[in-house]
Amino acid sequence: MKRRDRQPVERLLEQRWMEAQQRVTPLGPVKLTWDVGDYAHFDSPRGYAVTFNWGKPHCHLRVAAKLARAPRHRIDGIIQHEIGHVVDLTCPKAKLDAWAVSQGIQLPSTDERRADAIAEAIWGTPIYYTKPLLVQSTDPTNAITPRPRHLGL
C-alpha cells in the first residue's frame, strides 16, 4: 500500500484521538499507538480494525489497509468505535460510567455496545450500522442503531 493511500485514515485517526483525549482527560492517562497492517479478522468483509489491550493505560489500534478505500462515514464510524474500546479499556470503570452519565449517556455492560456508547459520549452522535455489511458509520442513511444483536454485543 502506498503511503499516500494511508494518510487520510491516519489523519482522521489522529484528529479523533486528540478530540477523545481532550474529552476524557479527567478520567486519567490513556495511551494509544496505531498502525496499518494485517490481522486474521481483516479477511472478513466486516473486518476493518482491531484494538489490542497492552495493559493500562496502553492500547494499540490496528486498521486494515482496505479501510483507506471505504467512504469517509465508515472510516469515521470505525475509528470512533475503536477509540470507544480504547477509552473503555484504559479508564477506571466507575469514573468512566460517571463521566458518561454527565454527558447524558448510560453505558451498557456489553463490550461492543459500550464502545459505541462511549463514542457517542465523546462526539455527541450515535454510531450507526450501515447496510448491507452492518459496519460502523457516522451516516444514518440506510443504517440502524444500536448495534444489531447478531453481530455480538
SULGIFEN-V691112 format. One record per backbone hydrogen bond with DSSP energy under -1.0 kcal/mol. CO is the residue of the C=O (numbers start at 1). NH is the residue of the N-H. E is the energy in kcal/mol with one decimal. If there is no record, write none. Layout:
CO,NH,E ; CO,NH,E
This chain:
2,5,-1.2 ; 3,7,-1.1 ; 6,10,-2.5 ; 7,11,-3.1 ; 8,12,-2.1 ; 9,13,-2.7 ; 10,14,-2.5 ; 11,15,-2.5 ; 12,16,-2.9 ; 13,17,-2.5 ; 14,18,-2.3 ; 15,19,-2.3 ; 16,20,-2.5 ; 17,21,-2.6 ; 18,22,-2.1 ; 19,23,-1.8 ; 20,24,-2.5 ; 24,27,-2.3 ; 25,28,-1.6 ; 31,59,-2.4 ; 33,61,-2.8 ; 35,63,-2.5 ; 39,42,-1.9 ; 40,43,-1.7 ; 41,44,-1.6 ; 44,47,-1.6 ; 48,64,-3.1 ; 50,62,-2.7 ; 52,60,-2.7 ; 55,58,-3.7 ; 57,31,-3.4 ; 58,54,-1.8 ; 59,33,-1.9 ; 60,52,-3.4 ; 61,35,-1.9 ; 62,50,-2.2 ; 63,37,-2.1 ; 64,67,-1.7 ; 65,68,-1.5 ; 66,69,-1.5 ; 67,70,-1.5 ; 71,75,-2.3 ; 72,76,-2.9 ; 73,77,-2.0 ; 74,78,-2.7 ; 75,79,-2.5 ; 76,80,-2.8 ; 77,81,-2.4 ; 78,82,-2.6 ; 79,83,-2.5 ; 80,84,-2.0 ; 81,85,-1.6 ; 82,86,-2.2 ; 83,87,-2.7 ; 84,88,-2.2 ; 85,89,-2.6 ; 86,90,-1.5 ; 87,91,-2.0 ; 92,96,-2.8 ; 93,97,-3.1 ; 94,98,-2.2 ; 95,99,-2.6 ; 96,100,-2.7 ; 97,101,-2.1 ; 98,102,-1.9 ; 100,103,-1.0 ; 100,105,-2.6 ; 101,104,-1.7 ; 110,114,-2.3 ; 111,115,-2.3 ; 112,116,-1.8 ; 113,117,-2.3 ; 114,118,-2.7 ; 115,119,-2.2 ; 116,120,-2.2 ; 117,121,-2.3 ; 118,122,-2.0 ; 119,123,-3.0 ; 120,124,-2.4 ; 128,137,-1.9 ; 129,144,-1.8 ; 130,134,-2.5 ; 130,135,-1.0 ; 135,130,-2.2 ; 137,128,-2.8 ; 140,143,-1.4 ; 142,131,-2.3 ; 144,129,-2.4 ; 148,151,-1.6 ; 149,152,-2.1 ; 153,113,-1.4
